[in-house]
C-alpha cells in the first residue's frame, strides 16, 4: 500500500514524508527512493536505479530519522537521531 509520495527538497530531505493526519501504526514500513530518476535528472548514470529502506516501527511515539547516503555506485542508511 502506498502511504505517501514525496520529492526531496533542495537540502535533499523529505520533511513531510507522511501527512500530518496519517495514523502512524506499529509495523514494517518501506521507503523507496528513485535514485535512477535523480541521477538521470542530473545527466548522470548510477548502478542502483532505486534504494529500498525497510524498517520496523515498534513505538509510534518515537522520532524516526532515516538518512540515505548516496553515491552513483553505493548507498547506505542508518537510524539517525
mmCIF file of the N, C-alpha and C atoms, coordinates in Angstrom:
data_MODEL
# 
_entry.id   MODEL 
# 
loop_
_atom_site.group_PDB 
_atom_site.id 
_atom_site.type_symbol 
_atom_site.label_atom_id 
_atom_site.label_alt_id 
_atom_site.label_comp_id 
_atom_site.label_asym_id 
_atom_site.label_entity_id 
_atom_site.label_seq_id 
_atom_site.pdbx_PDB_ins_code 
_atom_site.Cartn_x 
_atom_site.Cartn_y 
_atom_site.Cartn_z 
_atom_site.occupancy 
_atom_site.B_iso_or_equiv 
_atom_site.pdbx_formal_charge 
_atom_site.auth_seq_id 
_atom_site.auth_comp_id 
_atom_site.auth_asym_id 
_atom_site.auth_atom_id 
_atom_site.pdbx_PDB_model_num 
ATOM 1   N N  . UNK A 1 1  ? 0.842  -1.173 0.000   1.00 0.00 ? 1  UNK A N  1 
ATOM 2   C CA . UNK A 1 1  ? 0.000  0.000  0.000   1.00 0.00 ? 1  UNK A CA 1 
ATOM 3   C C  . UNK A 1 1  ? 0.892  1.242  0.000   1.00 0.00 ? 1  UNK A C  1 
ATOM 4   N N  . UNK A 1 2  ? 0.650  2.148  -0.879  1.00 0.00 ? 2  UNK A N  1 
ATOM 5   C CA . UNK A 1 2  ? 1.374  3.426  -0.919  1.00 0.00 ? 2  UNK A CA 1 
ATOM 6   C C  . UNK A 1 2  ? 0.710  4.365  0.080   1.00 0.00 ? 2  UNK A C  1 
ATOM 7   N N  . UNK A 1 3  ? 1.519  4.882  0.994   1.00 0.00 ? 3  UNK A N  1 
ATOM 8   C CA . UNK A 1 3  ? 1.010  5.787  2.014   1.00 0.00 ? 3  UNK A CA 1 
ATOM 9   C C  . UNK A 1 3  ? 1.181  7.235  1.584   1.00 0.00 ? 3  UNK A C  1 
ATOM 10  N N  . UNK A 1 4  ? 2.336  7.536  0.980   1.00 0.00 ? 4  UNK A N  1 
ATOM 11  C CA . UNK A 1 4  ? 2.616  8.918  0.613   1.00 0.00 ? 4  UNK A CA 1 
ATOM 12  C C  . UNK A 1 4  ? 3.723  8.944  -0.424  1.00 0.00 ? 4  UNK A C  1 
ATOM 13  N N  . UNK A 1 5  ? 3.696  9.917  -1.307  1.00 0.00 ? 5  UNK A N  1 
ATOM 14  C CA . UNK A 1 5  ? 4.756  10.124 -2.302  1.00 0.00 ? 5  UNK A CA 1 
ATOM 15  C C  . UNK A 1 5  ? 5.269  11.539 -2.136  1.00 0.00 ? 5  UNK A C  1 
ATOM 16  N N  . UNK A 1 6  ? 6.594  11.677 -2.138  1.00 0.00 ? 6  UNK A N  1 
ATOM 17  C CA . UNK A 1 6  ? 7.198  12.985 -1.914  1.00 0.00 ? 6  UNK A CA 1 
ATOM 18  C C  . UNK A 1 6  ? 8.468  13.115 -2.740  1.00 0.00 ? 6  UNK A C  1 
ATOM 19  N N  . UNK A 1 7  ? 8.907  14.334 -2.937  1.00 0.00 ? 7  UNK A N  1 
ATOM 20  C CA . UNK A 1 7  ? 10.190 14.623 -3.567  1.00 0.00 ? 7  UNK A CA 1 
ATOM 21  C C  . UNK A 1 7  ? 11.093 15.275 -2.534  1.00 0.00 ? 7  UNK A C  1 
ATOM 22  N N  . UNK A 1 8  ? 12.385 15.054 -2.683  1.00 0.00 ? 8  UNK A N  1 
ATOM 23  C CA . UNK A 1 8  ? 13.315 15.708 -1.774  1.00 0.00 ? 8  UNK A CA 1 
ATOM 24  C C  . UNK A 1 8  ? 13.362 17.199 -2.077  1.00 0.00 ? 8  UNK A C  1 
ATOM 25  N N  . UNK A 1 9  ? 13.663 17.976 -1.045  1.00 0.00 ? 9  UNK A N  1 
ATOM 26  C CA . UNK A 1 9  ? 13.798 19.416 -1.230  1.00 0.00 ? 9  UNK A CA 1 
ATOM 27  C C  . UNK A 1 9  ? 15.234 19.753 -1.646  1.00 0.00 ? 9  UNK A C  1 
ATOM 28  N N  . UNK A 1 10 ? 15.566 21.041 -1.712  1.00 0.00 ? 10 UNK A N  1 
ATOM 29  C CA . UNK A 1 10 ? 16.900 21.478 -2.133  1.00 0.00 ? 10 UNK A CA 1 
ATOM 30  C C  . UNK A 1 10 ? 17.992 20.976 -1.191  1.00 0.00 ? 10 UNK A C  1 
ATOM 31  N N  . UNK A 1 11 ? 17.594 20.657 0.038   1.00 0.00 ? 11 UNK A N  1 
ATOM 32  C CA . UNK A 1 11 ? 18.524 20.163 1.052   1.00 0.00 ? 11 UNK A CA 1 
ATOM 33  C C  . UNK A 1 11 ? 18.642 18.635 1.017   1.00 0.00 ? 11 UNK A C  1 
ATOM 34  N N  . UNK A 1 12 ? 17.912 17.991 0.080   1.00 0.00 ? 12 UNK A N  1 
ATOM 35  C CA . UNK A 1 12 ? 17.950 16.543 -0.031  1.00 0.00 ? 12 UNK A CA 1 
ATOM 36  C C  . UNK A 1 12 ? 17.101 15.827 1.001   1.00 0.00 ? 12 UNK A C  1 
ATOM 37  N N  . UNK A 1 13 ? 16.134 16.509 1.587   1.00 0.00 ? 13 UNK A N  1 
ATOM 38  C CA . UNK A 1 13 ? 15.305 15.933 2.638   1.00 0.00 ? 13 UNK A CA 1 
ATOM 39  C C  . UNK A 1 13 ? 13.842 15.865 2.215   1.00 0.00 ? 13 UNK A C  1 
ATOM 40  N N  . UNK A 1 14 ? 13.105 14.969 2.868   1.00 0.00 ? 14 UNK A N  1 
ATOM 41  C CA . UNK A 1 14 ? 11.646 14.861 2.704   1.00 0.00 ? 14 UNK A CA 1 
ATOM 42  C C  . UNK A 1 14 ? 11.007 15.168 4.057   1.00 0.00 ? 14 UNK A C  1 
ATOM 43  N N  . UNK A 1 15 ? 10.931 16.434 4.440   1.00 0.00 ? 15 UNK A N  1 
ATOM 44  C CA . UNK A 1 15 ? 10.437 16.757 5.780   1.00 0.00 ? 15 UNK A CA 1 
ATOM 45  C C  . UNK A 1 15 ? 8.971  16.395 5.994   1.00 0.00 ? 15 UNK A C  1 
ATOM 46  N N  . UNK A 1 16 ? 8.208  16.280 4.944   1.00 0.00 ? 16 UNK A N  1 
ATOM 47  C CA . UNK A 1 16 ? 6.791  15.941 5.065   1.00 0.00 ? 16 UNK A CA 1 
ATOM 48  C C  . UNK A 1 16 ? 6.513  14.619 4.363   1.00 0.00 ? 16 UNK A C  1 
ATOM 49  N N  . UNK A 1 17 ? 7.299  13.599 4.727   1.00 0.00 ? 17 UNK A N  1 
ATOM 50  C CA . UNK A 1 17 ? 7.138  12.296 4.076   1.00 0.00 ? 17 UNK A CA 1 
ATOM 51  C C  . UNK A 1 17 ? 5.775  11.691 4.386   1.00 0.00 ? 17 UNK A C  1 
ATOM 52  N N  . UNK A 1 18 ? 5.275  11.890 5.584   1.00 0.00 ? 18 UNK A N  1 
ATOM 53  C CA . UNK A 1 18 ? 3.923  11.458 5.943   1.00 0.00 ? 18 UNK A CA 1 
ATOM 54  C C  . UNK A 1 18 ? 3.070  12.689 6.191   1.00 0.00 ? 18 UNK A C  1 
ATOM 55  N N  . UNK A 1 19 ? 1.816  12.633 5.786   1.00 0.00 ? 19 UNK A N  1 
ATOM 56  C CA . UNK A 1 19 ? 0.931  13.761 6.054   1.00 0.00 ? 19 UNK A CA 1 
ATOM 57  C C  . UNK A 1 19 ? 0.680  13.851 7.560   1.00 0.00 ? 19 UNK A C  1 
ATOM 58  N N  . UNK A 1 20 ? 0.397  15.035 8.044   1.00 0.00 ? 20 UNK A N  1 
ATOM 59  C CA . UNK A 1 20 ? 0.208  15.249 9.478   1.00 0.00 ? 20 UNK A CA 1 
ATOM 60  C C  . UNK A 1 20 ? -0.974 14.470 10.037  1.00 0.00 ? 20 UNK A C  1 
ATOM 61  N N  . UNK A 1 21 ? -1.946 14.146 9.204   1.00 0.00 ? 21 UNK A N  1 
ATOM 62  C CA . UNK A 1 21 ? -3.113 13.403 9.690   1.00 0.00 ? 21 UNK A CA 1 
ATOM 63  C C  . UNK A 1 21 ? -2.983 11.887 9.498   1.00 0.00 ? 21 UNK A C  1 
ATOM 64  N N  . UNK A 1 22 ? -1.808 11.410 9.079   1.00 0.00 ? 22 UNK A N  1 
ATOM 65  C CA . UNK A 1 22 ? -1.595 9.971  8.903   1.00 0.00 ? 22 UNK A CA 1 
ATOM 66  C C  . UNK A 1 22 ? -1.604 9.272  10.257  1.00 0.00 ? 22 UNK A C  1 
ATOM 67  N N  . UNK A 1 23 ? -2.339 8.182  10.365  1.00 0.00 ? 23 UNK A N  1 
ATOM 68  C CA . UNK A 1 23 ? -2.443 7.399  11.597  1.00 0.00 ? 23 UNK A CA 1 
ATOM 69  C C  . UNK A 1 23 ? -1.274 6.416  11.652  1.00 0.00 ? 23 UNK A C  1 
ATOM 70  N N  . UNK A 1 24 ? -0.143 6.876  12.201  1.00 0.00 ? 24 UNK A N  1 
ATOM 71  C CA . UNK A 1 24 ? 1.096  6.106  12.273  1.00 0.00 ? 24 UNK A CA 1 
ATOM 72  C C  . UNK A 1 24 ? 0.876  4.862  13.138  1.00 0.00 ? 24 UNK A C  1 
ATOM 73  N N  . UNK A 1 25 ? 1.144  3.687  12.599  1.00 0.00 ? 25 UNK A N  1 
ATOM 74  C CA . UNK A 1 25 ? 0.900  2.418  13.268  1.00 0.00 ? 25 UNK A CA 1 
ATOM 75  C C  . UNK A 1 25 ? 2.200  1.649  13.466  1.00 0.00 ? 25 UNK A C  1 
ATOM 76  N N  . UNK A 1 26 ? 2.219  0.769  14.465  1.00 0.00 ? 26 UNK A N  1 
ATOM 77  C CA . UNK A 1 26 ? 3.324  -0.172 14.639  1.00 0.00 ? 26 UNK A CA 1 
ATOM 78  C C  . UNK A 1 26 ? 3.326  -1.099 13.436  1.00 0.00 ? 26 UNK A C  1 
ATOM 79  N N  . UNK A 1 27 ? 4.512  -1.434 12.913  1.00 0.00 ? 27 UNK A N  1 
ATOM 80  C CA . UNK A 1 27 ? 4.594  -2.343 11.775  1.00 0.00 ? 27 UNK A CA 1 
ATOM 81  C C  . UNK A 1 27 ? 5.846  -2.119 10.959  1.00 0.00 ? 27 UNK A C  1 
ATOM 82  N N  . UNK A 1 28 ? 5.901  -2.804 9.842   1.00 0.00 ? 28 UNK A N  1 
ATOM 83  C CA . UNK A 1 28 ? 7.042  -2.720 8.932   1.00 0.00 ? 28 UNK A CA 1 
ATOM 84  C C  . UNK A 1 28 ? 6.713  -1.711 7.834   1.00 0.00 ? 28 UNK A C  1 
ATOM 85  N N  . UNK A 1 29 ? 7.648  -0.793 7.588   1.00 0.00 ? 29 UNK A N  1 
ATOM 86  C CA . UNK A 1 29 ? 7.484  0.240  6.569   1.00 0.00 ? 29 UNK A CA 1 
ATOM 87  C C  . UNK A 1 29 ? 8.600  0.121  5.538   1.00 0.00 ? 29 UNK A C  1 
ATOM 88  N N  . UNK A 1 30 ? 8.308  0.582  4.324   1.00 0.00 ? 30 UNK A N  1 
ATOM 89  C CA . UNK A 1 30 ? 9.300  0.596  3.258   1.00 0.00 ? 30 UNK A CA 1 
ATOM 90  C C  . UNK A 1 30 ? 9.282  1.975  2.614   1.00 0.00 ? 30 UNK A C  1 
ATOM 91  N N  . UNK A 1 31 ? 10.471 2.558  2.486   1.00 0.00 ? 31 UNK A N  1 
ATOM 92  C CA . UNK A 1 31 ? 10.640 3.815  1.771   1.00 0.00 ? 31 UNK A CA 1 
ATOM 93  C C  . UNK A 1 31 ? 11.445 3.488  0.524   1.00 0.00 ? 31 UNK A C  1 
ATOM 94  N N  . UNK A 1 32 ? 10.942 3.910  -0.629  1.00 0.00 ? 32 UNK A N  1 
ATOM 95  C CA . UNK A 1 32 ? 11.624 3.637  -1.899  1.00 0.00 ? 32 UNK A CA 1 
ATOM 96  C C  . UNK A 1 32 ? 12.098 4.964  -2.471  1.00 0.00 ? 32 UNK A C  1 
ATOM 97  N N  . UNK A 1 33 ? 13.397 5.042  -2.720  1.00 0.00 ? 33 UNK A N  1 
ATOM 98  C CA . UNK A 1 33 ? 13.998 6.238  -3.302  1.00 0.00 ? 33 UNK A CA 1 
ATOM 99  C C  . UNK A 1 33 ? 14.289 5.977  -4.771  1.00 0.00 ? 33 UNK A C  1 
ATOM 100 N N  . UNK A 1 34 ? 13.806 6.842  -5.657  1.00 0.00 ? 34 UNK A N  1 
ATOM 101 C CA . UNK A 1 34 ? 14.063 6.713  -7.091  1.00 0.00 ? 34 UNK A CA 1 
ATOM 102 C C  . UNK A 1 34 ? 15.429 7.281  -7.440  1.00 0.00 ? 34 UNK A C  1 
ATOM 103 N N  . UNK A 1 35 ? 16.468 6.582  -7.067  1.00 0.00 ? 35 UNK A N  1 
ATOM 104 C CA . UNK A 1 35 ? 17.834 7.076  -7.274  1.00 0.00 ? 35 UNK A CA 1 
ATOM 105 C C  . UNK A 1 35 ? 18.176 7.202  -8.758  1.00 0.00 ? 35 UNK A C  1 
ATOM 106 N N  . UNK A 1 36 ? 17.673 6.284  -9.569  1.00 0.00 ? 36 UNK A N  1 
ATOM 107 C CA . UNK A 1 36 ? 17.928 6.361  -11.006 1.00 0.00 ? 36 UNK A CA 1 
ATOM 108 C C  . UNK A 1 36 ? 17.331 7.623  -11.610 1.00 0.00 ? 36 UNK A C  1 
ATOM 109 N N  . UNK A 1 37 ? 16.104 7.956  -11.192 1.00 0.00 ? 37 UNK A N  1 
ATOM 110 C CA . UNK A 1 37 ? 15.466 9.187  -11.675 1.00 0.00 ? 37 UNK A CA 1 
ATOM 111 C C  . UNK A 1 37 ? 16.259 10.418 -11.257 1.00 0.00 ? 37 UNK A C  1 
ATOM 112 N N  . UNK A 1 38 ? 16.759 10.391 -10.022 1.00 0.00 ? 38 UNK A N  1 
ATOM 113 C CA . UNK A 1 38 ? 17.552 11.514 -9.536  1.00 0.00 ? 38 UNK A CA 1 
ATOM 114 C C  . UNK A 1 38 ? 18.812 11.698 -10.384 1.00 0.00 ? 38 UNK A C  1 
ATOM 115 N N  . UNK A 1 39 ? 19.566 10.619 -10.572 1.00 0.00 ? 39 UNK A N  1 
ATOM 116 C CA . UNK A 1 39 ? 20.801 10.740 -11.342 1.00 0.00 ? 39 UNK A CA 1 
ATOM 117 C C  . UNK A 1 39 ? 20.531 11.087 -12.807 1.00 0.00 ? 39 UNK A C  1 
ATOM 118 N N  . UNK A 1 40 ? 19.462 10.552 -13.357 1.00 0.00 ? 40 UNK A N  1 
ATOM 119 C CA . UNK A 1 40 ? 19.098 10.882 -14.742 1.00 0.00 ? 40 UNK A CA 1 
ATOM 120 C C  . UNK A 1 40 ? 18.811 12.382 -14.870 1.00 0.00 ? 40 UNK A C  1 
ATOM 121 N N  . UNK A 1 41 ? 18.140 12.957 -13.852 1.00 0.00 ? 41 UNK A N  1 
ATOM 122 C CA . UNK A 1 41 ? 17.844 14.401 -13.893 1.00 0.00 ? 41 UNK A CA 1 
ATOM 123 C C  . UNK A 1 41 ? 19.109 15.243 -13.802 1.00 0.00 ? 41 UNK A C  1 
ATOM 124 N N  . UNK A 1 42 ? 20.187 14.641 -13.302 1.00 0.00 ? 42 UNK A N  1 
ATOM 125 C CA . UNK A 1 42 ? 21.475 15.312 -13.197 1.00 0.00 ? 42 UNK A CA 1 
ATOM 126 C C  . UNK A 1 42 ? 22.358 15.035 -14.421 1.00 0.00 ? 42 UNK A C  1 
ATOM 127 N N  . UNK A 1 43 ? 21.835 14.264 -15.390 1.00 0.00 ? 43 UNK A N  1 
ATOM 128 C CA . UNK A 1 43 ? 22.610 13.905 -16.569 1.00 0.00 ? 43 UNK A CA 1 
ATOM 129 C C  . UNK A 1 43 ? 23.670 12.858 -16.282 1.00 0.00 ? 43 UNK A C  1 
ATOM 130 N N  . UNK A 1 44 ? 23.445 12.029 -15.261 1.00 0.00 ? 44 UNK A N  1 
ATOM 131 C CA . UNK A 1 44 ? 24.417 11.025 -14.846 1.00 0.00 ? 44 UNK A CA 1 
ATOM 132 C C  . UNK A 1 44 ? 23.765 9.642  -14.821 1.00 0.00 ? 44 UNK A C  1 
ATOM 133 N N  . UNK A 1 45 ? 24.583 8.630  -14.693 1.00 0.00 ? 45 UNK A N  1 
ATOM 134 C CA . UNK A 1 45 ? 24.086 7.267  -14.548 1.00 0.00 ? 45 UNK A CA 1 
ATOM 135 C C  . UNK A 1 45 ? 24.431 6.758  -13.153 1.00 0.00 ? 45 UNK A C  1 
ATOM 136 N N  . UNK A 1 46 ? 23.756 5.672  -12.764 1.00 0.00 ? 46 UNK A N  1 
ATOM 137 C CA . UNK A 1 46 ? 24.047 5.059  -11.467 1.00 0.00 ? 46 UNK A CA 1 
ATOM 138 C C  . UNK A 1 46 ? 23.841 3.557  -11.577 1.00 0.00 ? 46 UNK A C  1 
ATOM 139 N N  . UNK A 1 47 ? 24.335 2.830  -10.612 1.00 0.00 ? 47 UNK A N  1 
ATOM 140 C CA . UNK A 1 47 ? 24.249 1.379  -10.602 1.00 0.00 ? 47 UNK A CA 1 
ATOM 141 C C  . UNK A 1 47 ? 22.919 0.890  -10.026 1.00 0.00 ? 47 UNK A C  1 
ATOM 142 N N  . UNK A 1 48 ? 22.408 1.560  -9.000  1.00 0.00 ? 48 UNK A N  1 
ATOM 143 C CA . UNK A 1 48 ? 21.151 1.175  -8.350  1.00 0.00 ? 48 UNK A CA 1 
ATOM 144 C C  . UNK A 1 48 ? 20.038 2.131  -8.775  1.00 0.00 ? 48 UNK A C  1 
ATOM 145 N N  . UNK A 1 49 ? 19.075 1.675  -9.573  1.00 0.00 ? 49 UNK A N  1 
ATOM 146 C CA . UNK A 1 49 ? 18.007 2.567  -10.022 1.00 0.00 ? 49 UNK A CA 1 
ATOM 147 C C  . UNK A 1 49 ? 17.031 2.959  -8.914  1.00 0.00 ? 49 UNK A C  1 
ATOM 148 N N  . UNK A 1 50 ? 17.017 2.198  -7.822  1.00 0.00 ? 50 UNK A N  1 
ATOM 149 C CA . UNK A 1 50 ? 16.243 2.598  -6.662  1.00 0.00 ? 50 UNK A CA 1 
ATOM 150 C C  . UNK A 1 50 ? 16.865 1.994  -5.409  1.00 0.00 ? 50 UNK A C  1 
ATOM 151 N N  . UNK A 1 51 ? 16.603 2.636  -4.286  1.00 0.00 ? 51 UNK A N  1 
ATOM 152 C CA . UNK A 1 51 ? 17.068 2.146  -2.988  1.00 0.00 ? 51 UNK A CA 1 
ATOM 153 C C  . UNK A 1 51 ? 15.841 1.959  -2.109  1.00 0.00 ? 51 UNK A C  1 
ATOM 154 N N  . UNK A 1 52 ? 15.665 0.758  -1.592  1.00 0.00 ? 52 UNK A N  1 
ATOM 155 C CA . UNK A 1 52 ? 14.545 0.480  -0.707  1.00 0.00 ? 52 UNK A CA 1 
ATOM 156 C C  . UNK A 1 52 ? 15.061 0.354  0.721   1.00 0.00 ? 52 UNK A C  1 
ATOM 157 N N  . UNK A 1 53 ? 14.470 1.112  1.610   1.00 0.00 ? 53 UNK A N  1 
ATOM 158 C CA . UNK A 1 53 ? 14.811 1.059  3.022   1.00 0.00 ? 53 UNK A CA 1 
ATOM 159 C C  . UNK A 1 53 ? 13.592 0.485  3.741   1.00 0.00 ? 53 UNK A C  1 
ATOM 160 N N  . UNK A 1 54 ? 13.761 -0.689 4.323   1.00 0.00 ? 54 UNK A N  1 
ATOM 161 C CA . UNK A 1 54 ? 12.674 -1.365 5.027   1.00 0.00 ? 54 UNK A CA 1 
ATOM 162 C C  . UNK A 1 54 ? 13.021 -1.351 6.510   1.00 0.00 ? 54 UNK A C  1 
ATOM 163 N N  . UNK A 1 55 ? 12.096 -0.880 7.331   1.00 0.00 ? 55 UNK A N  1 
ATOM 164 C CA . UNK A 1 55 ? 12.371 -0.759 8.758   1.00 0.00 ? 55 UNK A CA 1 
ATOM 165 C C  . UNK A 1 55 ? 11.133 -1.080 9.585   1.00 0.00 ? 55 UNK A C  1 
ATOM 166 N N  . UNK A 1 56 ? 11.379 -1.427 10.837  1.00 0.00 ? 56 UNK A N  1 
ATOM 167 C CA . UNK A 1 56 ? 10.332 -1.854 11.753  1.00 0.00 ? 56 UNK A CA 1 
ATOM 168 C C  . UNK A 1 56 ? 10.032 -0.746 12.760  1.00 0.00 ? 56 UNK A C  1 
ATOM 169 N N  . UNK A 1 57 ? 8.782  -0.331 12.857  1.00 0.00 ? 57 UNK A N  1 
ATOM 170 C CA . UNK A 1 57 ? 8.356  0.668  13.826  1.00 0.00 ? 57 UNK A CA 1 
ATOM 171 C C  . UNK A 1 57 ? 7.722  -0.070 14.999  1.00 0.00 ? 57 UNK A C  1 
ATOM 172 N N  . UNK A 1 58 ? 8.362  0.038  16.161  1.00 0.00 ? 58 UNK A N  1 
ATOM 173 C CA . UNK A 1 58 ? 7.839  -0.604 17.373  1.00 0.00 ? 58 UNK A CA 1 
ATOM 174 C C  . UNK A 1 58 ? 7.160  0.370  18.314  1.00 0.00 ? 58 UNK A C  1 
ATOM 175 N N  . UNK A 1 59 ? 7.465  1.659  18.161  1.00 0.00 ? 59 UNK A N  1 
ATOM 176 C CA . UNK A 1 59 ? 6.917  2.679  19.043  1.00 0.00 ? 59 UNK A CA 1 
ATOM 177 C C  . UNK A 1 59 ? 6.581  3.908  18.202  1.00 0.00 ? 59 UNK A C  1 
ATOM 178 N N  . UNK A 1 60 ? 5.313  4.190  18.052  1.00 0.00 ? 60 UNK A N  1 
ATOM 179 C CA . UNK A 1 60 ? 4.889  5.310  17.201  1.00 0.00 ? 60 UNK A CA 1 
ATOM 180 C C  . UNK A 1 60 ? 5.109  6.667  17.853  1.00 0.00 ? 60 UNK A C  1 
ATOM 181 N N  . UNK A 1 61 ? 5.499  6.689  19.117  1.00 0.00 ? 61 UNK A N  1 
ATOM 182 C CA . UNK A 1 61 ? 5.782  7.954  19.799  1.00 0.00 ? 61 UNK A CA 1 
ATOM 183 C C  . UNK A 1 61 ? 7.220  8.411  19.569  1.00 0.00 ? 61 UNK A C  1 
ATOM 184 N N  . UNK A 1 62 ? 8.068  7.527  19.046  1.00 0.00 ? 62 UNK A N  1 
ATOM 185 C CA . UNK A 1 62 ? 9.465  7.871  18.787  1.00 0.00 ? 62 UNK A CA 1 
ATOM 186 C C  . UNK A 1 62 ? 9.596  8.622  17.471  1.00 0.00 ? 62 UNK A C  1 
ATOM 187 N N  . UNK A 1 63 ? 10.699 9.347  17.341  1.00 0.00 ? 63 UNK A N  1 
ATOM 188 C CA . UNK A 1 63 ? 11.035 10.055 16.104  1.00 0.00 ? 63 UNK A CA 1 
ATOM 189 C C  . UNK A 1 63 ? 11.843 9.106  15.220  1.00 0.00 ? 63 UNK A C  1 
ATOM 190 N N  . UNK A 1 64 ? 11.509 9.038  13.948  1.00 0.00 ? 64 UNK A N  1 
ATOM 191 C CA . UNK A 1 64 ? 12.226 8.174  13.002  1.00 0.00 ? 64 UNK A CA 1 
ATOM 192 C C  . UNK A 1 64 ? 12.883 9.041  11.940  1.00 0.00 ? 64 UNK A C  1 
ATOM 193 N N  . UNK A 1 65 ? 14.194 9.129  12.022  1.00 0.00 ? 65 UNK A N  1 
ATOM 194 C CA . UNK A 1 65 ? 15.004 9.876  11.048  1.00 0.00 ? 65 UNK A CA 1 
ATOM 195 C C  . UNK A 1 65 ? 15.913 8.845  10.393  1.00 0.00 ? 65 UNK A C  1 
ATOM 196 N N  . UNK A 1 66 ? 15.725 8.610  9.098   1.00 0.00 ? 66 UNK A N  1 
ATOM 197 C CA . UNK A 1 66 ? 16.441 7.536  8.409   1.00 0.00 ? 66 UNK A CA 1 
ATOM 198 C C  . UNK A 1 66 ? 17.189 8.123  7.218   1.00 0.00 ? 66 UNK A C  1 
ATOM 199 N N  . UNK A 1 67 ? 18.416 8.596  7.440   1.00 0.00 ? 67 UNK A N  1 
ATOM 200 C CA . UNK A 1 67 ? 19.191 9.175  6.352   1.00 0.00 ? 67 UNK A CA 1 
ATOM 201 C C  . UNK A 1 67 ? 19.605 8.135  5.309   1.00 0.00 ? 67 UNK A C  1 
ATOM 202 N N  . UNK A 1 68 ? 19.630 8.554  4.068   1.00 0.00 ? 68 UNK A N  1 
ATOM 203 C CA . UNK A 1 68 ? 20.155 7.748  2.961   1.00 0.00 ? 68 UNK A CA 1 
ATOM 204 C C  . UNK A 1 68 ? 21.378 8.483  2.423   1.00 0.00 ? 68 UNK A C  1 
ATOM 205 N N  . UNK A 1 69 ? 22.521 7.831  2.490   1.00 0.00 ? 69 UNK A N  1 
ATOM 206 C CA . UNK A 1 69 ? 23.757 8.393  1.943   1.00 0.00 ? 69 UNK A CA 1 
ATOM 207 C C  . UNK A 1 69 ? 23.976 7.740  0.590   1.00 0.00 ? 69 UNK A C  1 
ATOM 208 N N  . UNK A 1 70 ? 24.125 8.547  -0.445  1.00 0.00 ? 70 UNK A N  1 
ATOM 209 C CA . UNK A 1 70 ? 24.043 8.062  -1.814  1.00 0.00 ? 70 UNK A CA 1 
ATOM 210 C C  . UNK A 1 70 ? 25.245 8.466  -2.641  1.00 0.00 ? 70 UNK A C  1 
ATOM 211 N N  . UNK A 1 71 ? 25.727 7.529  -3.436  1.00 0.00 ? 71 UNK A N  1 
ATOM 212 C CA . UNK A 1 71 ? 26.714 7.818  -4.478  1.00 0.00 ? 71 UNK A CA 1 
ATOM 213 C C  . UNK A 1 71 ? 26.279 7.031  -5.711  1.00 0.00 ? 71 UNK A C  1 
ATOM 214 N N  . UNK A 1 72 ? 26.859 7.272  -6.872  1.00 0.00 ? 72 UNK A N  1 
ATOM 215 C CA . UNK A 1 72 ? 26.404 6.571  -8.090  1.00 0.00 ? 72 UNK A CA 1 
ATOM 216 C C  . UNK A 1 72 ? 26.527 5.045  -8.006  1.00 0.00 ? 72 UNK A C  1 
ATOM 217 N N  . UNK A 1 73 ? 27.402 4.522  -7.142  1.00 0.00 ? 73 UNK A N  1 
ATOM 218 C CA . UNK A 1 73 ? 27.632 3.075  -7.109  1.00 0.00 ? 73 UNK A CA 1 
ATOM 219 C C  . UNK A 1 73 ? 27.434 2.450  -5.737  1.00 0.00 ? 73 UNK A C  1 
ATOM 220 N N  . UNK A 1 74 ? 26.853 3.194  -4.813  1.00 0.00 ? 74 UNK A N  1 
ATOM 221 C CA . UNK A 1 74 ? 26.576 2.622  -3.500  1.00 0.00 ? 74 UNK A CA 1 
ATOM 222 C C  . UNK A 1 74 ? 25.562 3.478  -2.760  1.00 0.00 ? 74 UNK A C  1 
ATOM 223 N N  . UNK A 1 75 ? 24.987 2.891  -1.731  1.00 0.00 ? 75 UNK A N  1 
ATOM 224 C CA . UNK A 1 75 ? 24.177 3.654  -0.787  1.00 0.00 ? 75 UNK A CA 1 
ATOM 225 C C  . UNK A 1 75 ? 24.225 2.961  0.562   1.00 0.00 ? 75 UNK A C  1 
ATOM 226 N N  . UNK A 1 76 ? 23.992 3.740  1.599   1.00 0.00 ? 76 UNK A N  1 
ATOM 227 C CA . UNK A 1 76 ? 23.942 3.212  2.949   1.00 0.00 ? 76 UNK A CA 1 
ATOM 228 C C  . UNK A 1 76 ? 22.920 4.019  3.725   1.00 0.00 ? 76 UNK A C  1 
ATOM 229 N N  . UNK A 1 77 ? 22.460 3.470  4.812   1.00 0.00 ? 77 UNK A N  1 
ATOM 230 C CA . UNK A 1 77 ? 21.479 4.141  5.646   1.00 0.00 ? 77 UNK A CA 1 
ATOM 231 C C  . UNK A 1 77 ? 21.722 3.778  7.103   1.00 0.00 ? 77 UNK A C  1 
ATOM 232 N N  . UNK A 1 78 ? 21.124 4.528  7.989   1.00 0.00 ? 78 UNK A N  1 
ATOM 233 C CA . UNK A 1 78 ? 21.215 4.255  9.417   1.00 0.00 ? 78 UNK A CA 1 
ATOM 234 C C  . UNK A 1 78 ? 20.047 4.939  10.096  1.00 0.00 ? 78 UNK A C  1 
ATOM 235 N N  . UNK A 1 79 ? 19.793 4.592  11.344  1.00 0.00 ? 79 UNK A N  1 
ATOM 236 C CA . UNK A 1 79 ? 18.759 5.287  12.088  1.00 0.00 ? 79 UNK A CA 1 
ATOM 237 C C  . UNK A 1 79 ? 19.383 6.478  12.766  1.00 0.00 ? 79 UNK A C  1 
ATOM 238 N N  . UNK A 1 80 ? 18.998 7.657  12.347  1.00 0.00 ? 80 UNK A N  1 
ATOM 239 C CA . UNK A 1 80 ? 19.531 8.874  12.911  1.00 0.00 ? 80 UNK A CA 1 
ATOM 240 C C  . UNK A 1 80 ? 18.797 9.277  14.180  1.00 0.00 ? 80 UNK A C  1 
ATOM 241 N N  . UNK A 1 81 ? 19.173 10.402 14.707  1.00 0.00 ? 81 UNK A N  1 
ATOM 242 C CA . UNK A 1 81 ? 18.545 10.867 15.950  1.00 0.00 ? 81 UNK A CA 1 
ATOM 243 C C  . UNK A 1 81 ? 17.469 11.906 15.656  1.00 0.00 ? 81 UNK A C  1 
# 
